[in-house]
Amino acid sequence: MKKKYKWMLAAILICGASVMTSCVGGTNDNPVTPVEPVIENLSEKVAGKWIVDEKDGKPALTNQKLVINFESANKVSVSLSYMNFWHRNDLFDYTINGNVISCASQLDEHTFANIVVKVNAIDANKMYEDFSNIISVDGVEQIKMESKETLKRITDDYSASILGVWEGRSTGAEGSEFDDGENHRWEYLADGTFRYYHKVDGQWQMSDDVLHDYFVDGALLCTRWQNAGEGQKENREWWEIESIQNGVMKWTALRMREDGTTYTATFEMTKVQ
């Protein structure tokens, strides 16, 4: 009786410990296949705006971040500035099958993206997923990206409060890639363009850039610009707006050095009345 009791107790403990899998009898010829429970009401739980927070267990570089907004049960908008892509609240179709979210979208005349996201867990503030994106150009696969990602829900929206003229500079110990440590001015306009000013002989002078775009989605600020003149290339920079309070705006960004180590860049500016 004692042996039988111990065997039954062991079986109960094993089955009880198999969280998120099935515990049924089987043989070597018919192995047990774990069954993942479907996340109920996933379309309701993902509704709203999210930003990539971690990739493969590490904090995501700011220049790798994107914002997604599940606007309805079949429409999602995406904001990203990556490679040659510049998408601000671009709207795409998506479907949900079990725990899998699929979005096949035409990015431009030649480029097609097939995105598959398997949601492993989700709560009010975080979503944990396996991410896959295959980008094809004219029907030929060019890029395949796969990662484990953690997304966090966004509640702040700085798209309106950034408008106006701001003066400031980098405040981090390592500075910023495009900053010289001096004060400069930026004027953010409602049409998605900005003006950059630097001082010449004590007077503020607007740069004659041929390209000067930006967008803010939630707390993510993406900018791109190109200086005038032959041979000038397009530059891009991403920041996360940490706060805008009492006429002071603070930015932060996780950057990577050439040796693969990371550091945090910061920026602070004051609104010009």
C-alpha positions in Angstrom: 0.0 0.0 0.0 2.8 2.4 0.8 4.5 1.8 -2.6 1.1 2.3 -4.4 0.5 5.5 -2.4 3.9 6.9 -3.2 3.4 6.2 -6.9 0.0 7.9 -7.0 1.4 10.9 -5.1 4.3 11.3 -7.5 1.9 11.1 -10.5 -0.2 13.9 -9.0 2.8 16.1 -8.4 4.1 15.6 -11.9 0.8 16.5 -13.5 0.3 19.4 -11.2 3.7 20.8 -12.1 3.0 20.7 -15.8 1.6 24.2 -16.0 0.5 25.3 -19.5 0.9 21.7 -20.8 -1.4 18.7 -20.9 -0.9 15.8 -18.6 -2.3 12.6 -20.1 -1.2 9.1 -20.4 1.0 8.0 -23.2 3.6 5.5 -24.4 6.9 5.7 -26.2 5.0 5.0 -29.4 2.6 7.8 -28.7 4.5 10.6 -26.9 2.6 13.3 -25.2 2.6 16.6 -27.1 2.4 19.7 -24.8 -0.7 21.8 -25.6 -0.4 25.6 -25.2 -3.6 27.2 -24.0 -5.0 29.9 -26.3 -4.9 33.4 -24.7 -8.6 34.3 -24.5 -9.8 37.6 -25.9 -6.3 38.4 -27.4 -7.7 41.0 -29.7 -9.1 42.9 -26.7 -5.9 42.5 -24.7 -3.6 43.8 -27.4 -5.8 46.8 -28.2 -3.9 50.1 -27.8 -0.3 51.3 -28.3 2.9 49.4 -27.6 6.7 50.0 -28.0 9.5 47.5 -28.2 11.3 47.4 -24.8 13.5 44.3 -25.0 15.0 42.1 -27.6 16.3 38.6 -26.8 16.3 39.4 -23.1 18.3 42.7 -23.4 17.1 46.3 -23.5 16.4 47.3 -27.0 18.5 50.0 -28.6 16.5 53.1 -29.2 17.4 53.0 -32.9 15.7 49.6 -33.1 12.4 50.6 -31.5 9.1 50.9 -33.2 5.6 51.7 -32.0 2.5 49.6 -32.9 -1.1 50.6 -32.3 -3.8 47.9 -32.5 -6.6 50.3 -33.5 -9.3 47.7 -34.1 -9.8 43.9 -34.4 -8.2 43.9 -37.8 -6.3 47.2 -38.3 -2.9 48.0 -36.8 -0.8 51.2 -37.3 3.0 51.1 -37.3 5.6 53.9 -36.7 9.2 53.2 -37.4 12.3 54.7 -38.9 14.5 51.8 -40.0 16.9 51.4 -42.9 15.1 53.2 -45.8 11.7 52.9 -44.2 9.9 55.9 -42.8 6.5 55.0 -41.5 4.4 57.3 -39.4 1.1 55.7 -38.3 0.9 53.6 -41.5 -2.2 51.4 -41.3 -2.0 47.7 -42.1 -4.4 44.7 -41.9 -3.8 41.9 -39.4 -5.4 38.6 -38.3 -5.3 36.6 -35.1 -5.3 32.8 -35.1 -5.0 31.4 -31.5 -2.0 33.2 -30.0 -0.5 34.1 -33.4 -0.8 37.6 -34.9 -0.1 37.8 -38.7 0.4 40.9 -40.8 1.3 40.8 -44.5 1.9 44.2 -45.9 3.1 46.0 -48.9 5.7 48.6 -47.7 6.3 50.2 -51.1 6.0 49.3 -54.8 8.7 46.6 -54.6 8.9 45.7 -50.9 6.7 43.2 -49.0 6.8 42.3 -45.3 5.4 39.1 -43.8 5.2 39.6 -40.0 4.3 36.8 -37.7 4.0 37.3 -33.9 3.4 34.5 -31.4 2.1 36.0 -28.1 3.4 33.9 -25.2 2.0 36.0 -22.4 0.3 39.4 -22.0 -0.9 41.5 -19.1 -2.0 45.1 -18.8 1.5 46.6 -19.3 3.7 44.0 -21.0 3.5 41.6 -23.9 6.0 38.8 -24.4 6.3 37.5 -28.0 8.3 35.5 -30.6 8.7 37.9 -33.5 9.5 37.0 -37.1 9.6 39.3 -40.1 10.6 38.3 -43.7 11.1 41.2 -46.1 11.0 40.5 -49.8 11.9 42.7 -52.7 10.2 41.9 -56.0 9.4 38.5 -54.7 12.9 37.6 -53.5 13.6 37.2 -49.8 16.1 39.8 -48.7 16.0 40.0 -44.9 14.8 37.6 -42.2 14.5 38.9 -38.7 13.7 36.7 -35.7 13.8 37.6 -32.0 12.1 37.2 -28.7 10.6 40.6 -27.8 9.0 42.3 -24.8 6.7 45.2 -25.6 5.4 47.7 -23.0 2.2 49.6 -23.2 2.4 53.3 -24.0 0.2 55.8 -22.2 2.1 59.1 -22.8 1.6 61.1 -26.0 4.0 63.9 -26.6 3.0 64.6 -30.3 1.3 67.9 -29.4 3.4 69.1 -26.5 6.7 69.0 -28.5 5.4 71.7 -30.9 7.3 75.0 -30.7 10.9 76.2 -30.3 13.3 74.5 -27.9 16.9 75.3 -26.9 19.3 72.8 -25.4 22.1 70.3 -25.8 23.4 66.9 -24.9 23.7 66.3 -21.1 25.2 62.7 -21.2 28.8 61.9 -20.2 29.5 60.6 -23.7 27.5 63.3 -25.6 25.5 62.5 -28.7 26.6 61.4 -32.2 25.4 64.6 -33.9 25.9 67.0 -31.0 28.9 69.4 -30.5 28.1 70.2 -26.8 26.9 73.7 -27.7 23.3 75.0 -27.3 21.2 74.8 -30.5 17.5 75.4 -31.3 14.9 73.2 -32.8 11.5 74.3 -33.9 9.0 71.4 -34.3 6.1 72.2 -36.6 2.7 70.5 -36.8 3.3 69.4 -40.5 6.0 66.9 -39.4 9.0 69.1 -40.3 11.4 70.8 -38.0 13.8 73.8 -38.3 17.3 73.6 -36.8 19.2 76.8 -35.6 22.8 77.4 -34.7 24.5 80.6 -33.6 26.6 82.7 -36.1 28.2 85.8 -34.7 25.9 85.7 -31.7 22.7 85.5 -33.9 20.5 82.4 -34.4 20.6 81.2 -38.0 18.4 78.5 -39.5 20.2 75.7 -41.2 19.4 75.3 -44.9 18.8 71.6 -44.8 17.2 70.0 -47.8 15.4 67.4 -45.6 14.1 68.0 -42.1 11.4 65.6 -41.0 10.3 64.2 -37.7 7.5 62.3 -36.0 6.4 61.6 -32.5 4.4 58.5 -31.7 3.7 58.1 -28.0 7.1 58.8 -26.5 9.2 57.8 -29.5 10.8 60.7 -31.4 12.3 59.9 -34.9 14.1 62.5 -37.0 15.8 62.6 -40.4 17.7 65.4 -42.1 20.1 66.1 -44.9 22.3 69.1 -45.1 22.5 71.2 -48.2 25.4 70.6 -50.6 26.8 68.0 -52.9 27.6 64.6 -51.4 25.7 65.2 -48.2 23.9 62.1 -46.9 20.7 61.6 -45.0 21.1 61.3 -41.2 18.6 59.7 -38.8 18.3 59.8 -35.0 15.8 58.2 -32.6 15.1 59.4 -29.0 12.6 58.5 -26.3 11.0 61.5 -24.7 11.4 61.0 -21.0 9.3 64.0 -20.0 7.9 67.4 -21.0 7.1 69.4 -17.8 7.2 73.0 -16.9 8.8 74.1 -20.2 11.6 71.5 -19.9 11.9 68.5 -22.3 14.2 65.6 -21.6 15.3 62.8 -24.0 17.0 59.5 -23.4 18.4 56.9 -25.8 20.3 53.6 -25.4 23.2 53.6 -27.9 25.8 51.0 -28.9 29.5 51.7 -29.3 31.6 50.2 -32.1 32.9 47.5 -29.7 29.3 46.3 -28.9 29.0 47.9 -25.5 26.1 50.2 -24.7 25.6 53.6 -23.1 22.8 55.9 -22.4 22.7 59.3 -24.1 20.6 62.1 -22.6 19.4 65.5 -23.9 17.7 68.4 -22.2 16.2 71.6 -23.6 14.0 74.5 -22.5 11.1 75.9 -24.4 11.7 79.3 -26.0 8.9 81.8 -25.4 
